[in-house]
Amino acid sequence: MSGTGQSNFVGTDGSTSGARATGPSRSPRVGRGDADRTAAITRSLLGYGVLAGPVYVVAGLAQALTRDGYDLTRHDLSLLANGPLGWVQITVFVLTGLMTVAAAVGMARALRVLGGGPGTVWGPRLVGLYGVGLVGAGVFVADPMNGFPPGTTDGPPVAVTVGGVGHLVLAGLGFLGLVAGTLVVARHHAATGRPGMAWFSRITGVLFLVAFAGLASGSASPVVVLGFWVALLLAWTWLAVTSLDLYRRTPLLTPAR
């Protein structure tokens, strides 16, 4: 990228004097590739969008396959927050929620640098709402149901608690934020001539909405529960692909505004 402002004098021996070198936006240069601090922060935030999904899925599956009484075909992931080891899933919810919020901030910063346009303001905000919903799902624990943890009566919760209601409300808002976020971000891709990414975003949003509706119906059918697992995998893949795409397109030196 040409026109990179530099406020210091570089000597013939490679030494510098005066102020630190800066990019076009006057942000100090840092790290490899002659990146500036603003771009480096943006790229670091987007990195969380790539990492959040693997942490969520691997931790969830590891628990699902080792916790007594848990059945992947009958129990949704939220139920793992109950029982003596429930703190593990609570931590997963909060950690991946914060990572998603960080990725959303990175998305907003990257899209702003890339020129803004349709979907670039509300898309990241809605993705951030998904992250907030995950944090809330960890703070408010789902009520035991469908025989998990062991000793729980089969079927709906025997008693509905404040925590259970809070979990449903916040997780539901987060999921709806994700659905809306994918559709809004699709507008950005469509406006910038990226039809493949636009359709990937739309398909992810629609399929996730269908899967969420099935789960919200209260059904414990294997088709519904496993379908939601597939939708989660697709959603995390979308976040990772979108974050990586923006990471690659974010210039190393932030343009002057």
C-alpha positions in Angstrom: 0.0 0.0 0.0 1.5 3.3 -1.1 1.5 6.6 0.7 2.4 5.3 4.1 3.1 8.3 6.3 6.2 8.1 8.3 7.0 10.8 10.9 10.6 9.7 11.7 13.9 10.0 9.9 15.5 6.7 8.9 19.3 6.8 8.8 21.6 4.9 6.3 22.4 2.4 9.0 18.7 1.5 9.6 18.5 3.5 12.8 15.6 5.9 13.4 15.3 9.2 15.2 12.3 11.3 16.1 8.8 10.1 16.4 7.8 6.5 15.9 6.8 5.4 12.3 3.1 5.6 11.6 0.7 4.5 8.9 -1.7 6.7 6.9 -4.1 7.0 9.8 -1.2 8.0 12.1 -1.5 4.8 14.0 1.9 3.5 15.1 3.4 0.6 13.1 3.8 -2.6 14.9 4.6 -6.3 14.3 5.4 -8.2 11.2 4.3 -7.2 7.7 4.7 -3.5 8.6 1.1 -3.4 10.0 -0.1 -0.5 12.1 -1.6 -0.8 15.6 -5.2 -0.2 14.5 -5.1 -2.9 11.8 -3.3 -5.3 14.2 -6.1 -4.9 16.8 -8.8 -5.4 14.2 -7.2 -8.6 13.0 -6.7 -9.9 16.5 -10.4 -9.3 17.3 -11.4 -11.2 14.1 -9.2 -14.1 15.2 -11.6 -14.8 18.1 -14.3 -15.4 15.5 -12.2 -18.2 14.1 -11.5 -19.7 17.5 -14.9 -19.4 19.2 -16.6 -22.2 17.3 -13.9 -24.9 17.8 -13.9 -24.1 21.5 -17.7 -24.3 21.8 -18.0 -27.5 19.7 -15.1 -29.5 21.0 -15.8 -28.6 24.7 -19.5 -29.4 24.2 -18.9 -32.7 22.4 -16.3 -33.8 25.0 -18.8 -33.3 27.7 -21.7 -34.9 25.8 -19.7 -38.0 25.3 -18.4 -38.3 28.9 -21.2 -37.0 31.2 -23.3 -39.8 32.7 -26.9 -39.8 31.5 -26.4 -37.3 28.6 -27.8 -38.4 25.3 -26.8 -36.4 22.2 -30.1 -37.4 20.5 -32.3 -36.2 23.3 -30.6 -33.5 25.3 -29.6 -30.0 24.1 -26.3 -28.6 25.1 -27.7 -26.1 27.6 -28.6 -29.0 30.0 -24.9 -29.7 30.5 -24.7 -26.6 32.7 -26.5 -28.7 35.4 -25.0 -31.1 37.9 -21.6 -31.1 39.7 -19.7 -30.5 36.4 -22.1 -27.9 35.2 -19.5 -25.2 35.7 -17.6 -26.5 32.7 -20.5 -25.7 30.3 -21.2 -22.4 32.1 -17.5 -21.4 31.4 -17.8 -22.5 27.8 -20.9 -20.3 27.3 -19.4 -17.2 28.9 -16.0 -17.6 27.2 -17.3 -18.3 23.7 -19.8 -15.5 24.2 -17.1 -13.0 25.0 -15.0 -14.3 22.0 -18.0 -13.7 19.8 -18.5 -10.2 21.0 -14.8 -9.5 20.4 -15.2 -10.9 16.8 -18.2 -8.7 16.3 -16.2 -5.6 17.3 -13.5 -6.7 14.8 -16.1 -7.1 12.1 -17.4 -3.6 12.7 -13.9 -2.2 12.6 -13.0 -4.1 9.4 -16.1 -3.2 7.6 -15.7 0.4 8.4 -12.2 0.4 7.0 -13.4 -1.4 3.9 -15.7 1.4 3.1 -19.0 0.7 5.0 -22.1 0.2 2.9 -25.3 -1.9 3.4 -25.3 -4.2 6.4 -22.0 -3.0 7.8 -23.4 -1.3 10.9 -26.1 -3.6 12.1 -24.6 -6.8 10.9 -21.8 -6.8 13.5 -24.1 -5.5 16.2 -26.5 -8.4 15.7 -23.6 -10.9 15.8 -22.5 -9.2 19.0 -26.1 -9.8 20.4 -25.5 -13.5 19.8 -22.4 -13.3 21.9 -24.2 -11.5 24.7 -26.9 -14.2 24.5 -24.3 -16.9 25.0 -22.9 -15.1 28.1 -26.5 -14.8 29.4 -27.0 -18.5 28.8 -24.1 -19.2 31.0 -25.1 -16.8 33.8 -28.7 -18.2 33.8 -28.7 -22.0 33.9 -31.3 -24.0 32.0 -33.8 -26.0 34.2 -33.1 -29.8 34.3 -35.4 -31.7 32.0 -35.8 -34.9 29.9 -34.0 -37.0 32.5 -30.8 -34.9 32.7 -29.0 -34.7 35.0 -29.6 -38.3 36.2 -32.4 -38.4 38.6 -34.4 -35.7 36.8 -38.0 -36.6 35.8 -38.4 -37.3 32.1 -40.2 -34.6 30.2 -40.5 -30.8 30.7 -39.0 -29.2 33.9 -40.9 -30.0 37.0 -40.4 -26.5 38.3 -39.7 -23.4 36.2 -37.1 -21.2 37.8 -36.0 -17.6 37.3 -32.7 -18.9 36.0 -34.5 -21.2 33.5 -36.6 -18.4 32.2 -33.6 -16.1 31.9 -31.8 -18.7 30.0 -34.6 -19.2 27.5 -35.0 -15.4 27.0 -31.4 -14.5 26.6 -30.4 -17.5 24.6 -33.4 -17.0 22.4 -32.5 -13.3 21.8 -29.0 -14.3 21.0 -30.1 -16.9 18.5 -32.4 -14.4 16.8 -29.5 -11.9 16.7 -27.4 -14.5 14.9 -30.1 -15.2 12.4 -30.7 -11.5 11.7 -26.9 -10.9 11.7 -26.3 -13.4 8.9 -29.0 -11.9 6.8 -27.8 -8.4 7.3 -24.1 -9.3 6.6 -25.4 -11.0 3.4 -26.3 -7.5 2.2 -22.7 -6.4 2.5 -21.5 -9.3 0.5 -24.2 -8.8 -2.2 -23.4 -5.1 -2.5 -19.6 -5.7 -2.9 -20.1 -8.4 -5.6 -19.5 -11.4 -3.4 -22.6 -13.6 -4.3 -21.1 -16.8 -2.9 -20.6 -15.3 0.6 -24.0 -13.6 0.4 -25.8 -16.9 -0.3 -23.7 -18.7 2.4 -24.9 -16.1 4.9 -28.5 -16.4 3.9 -28.6 -20.2 3.9 -26.9 -20.2 7.3 -29.5 -17.8 8.7 -32.5 -19.6 7.3 -31.4 -23.1 8.4 -30.5 -21.9 11.8 -33.9 -20.2 12.2 -35.7 -23.5 11.3 -33.6 -25.5 13.7 -34.1 -23.0 16.5 -37.9 -23.0 15.9 -37.8 -26.8 16.2 -35.9 -26.7 19.5 -38.1 -23.8 20.9 -41.2 -26.0 20.3 -40.0 -28.1 23.3 -39.6 -31.3 21.2 -37.0 -33.8 22.4 -37.2 -35.7 19.1 -33.8 -36.9 17.8 -34.4 -35.2 14.5 -34.9 -31.8 16.2 -32.1 -32.1 18.7 -29.5 -33.4 16.2 -30.8 -30.9 13.7 -30.0 -28.1 16.1 -26.5 -29.5 16.6 -26.0 -29.4 12.8 -27.3 -25.8 12.7 -24.8 -24.8 15.5 -21.9 -26.3 13.5 -23.0 -24.4 10.4 -23.4 -21.1 12.4 -19.9 -21.4 13.9 -18.5 -22.2 10.5 -20.2 -19.1 9.1 -18.7 -16.9 11.9 -15.2 -18.4 11.3 -15.4 -18.0 7.5 -16.7 -14.5 7.7 -14.0 -13.5 10.3 -11.3 -15.0 8.2 -12.6 -13.3 5.0 -12.5 -9.9 6.7 -9.1 -10.7 8.3 -7.7 -11.3 4.8 -9.3 -8.2 3.4 -8.3 -5.8 6.2 -5.3 -3.7 5.0 -2.1 -3.9 7.1 -2.0 -0.2 7.2 -5.2 1.6 8.1 -6.2 4.2 5.5 -6.4 7.8 6.6 -10.0 8.8 7.3 
